[in-house]
Amino acid sequence: MICVSVMLAIFLGWPLAFGGGSNSGNIESKSGAKAATATVPAKQQMLQAVQAAVPAGTVAVESCYKRYQREVKLCSGTSSATCRLKSSDNWDLCEATGFWPDK
C-alpha cells in the first residue's frame, strides 16, 4: 500500500516539480474546450427545436410505464400471474428499446 501511495505521489507530483513540457498544448486544449462549449445550444433552444420538429396534429406517445399499468389492469382470472409477468417483461423491453413489443 505504501508503494502504491509513493508511486501515485510521484505520478501526480512529477509535472508540478519538473514542469509539464510546453504550455502551448494546454492553451490549445483550453481554447478548443471553450469553442466546443460555445457551440452547444442552450436547453431552451433545444426544446424549441424539438417542439418545432414535431407536427402539430400528432398524438402524444404513451410512456412505457403507463402502458404497463394499463396492461396489468387487464390481467384477471387464473392466468393473472402469467399475464403480469409478461407485462413486466414487455415493460422492460419497452424501456430498453423505446417500443412496446407486439407479441
C-alpha positions, 0 to 999 in steps of 0.5 A: 500500500505504501508503494502504491501511495509513493508511486501515485505521489510521484505520478501526480507530483512529477509535472508540478516539480519538473514542469509539464513540457510546453504550455502551448498544448494546454492553451490549445486544449483550453481554447478548443474546450471553450469553442466546443462549449460555445457551440452547444445550444442552450436547453431552451433552444433545444426544446424549441427545436424539438417542439418545432420538429414535431407536427402539430396534429400528432398524438402524444406517445404513451410512456412505457410505464403507463402502458404497463399499468394499463396492461396489468389492469387487464390481467384477471382470472387464473392466468393473472400471474402469467399475464403480469409477468409478461407485462413486466417483461414487455415493460422492460423491453419497452424501456430498453428499446423505446417500443412496446413489443407486439407479441 
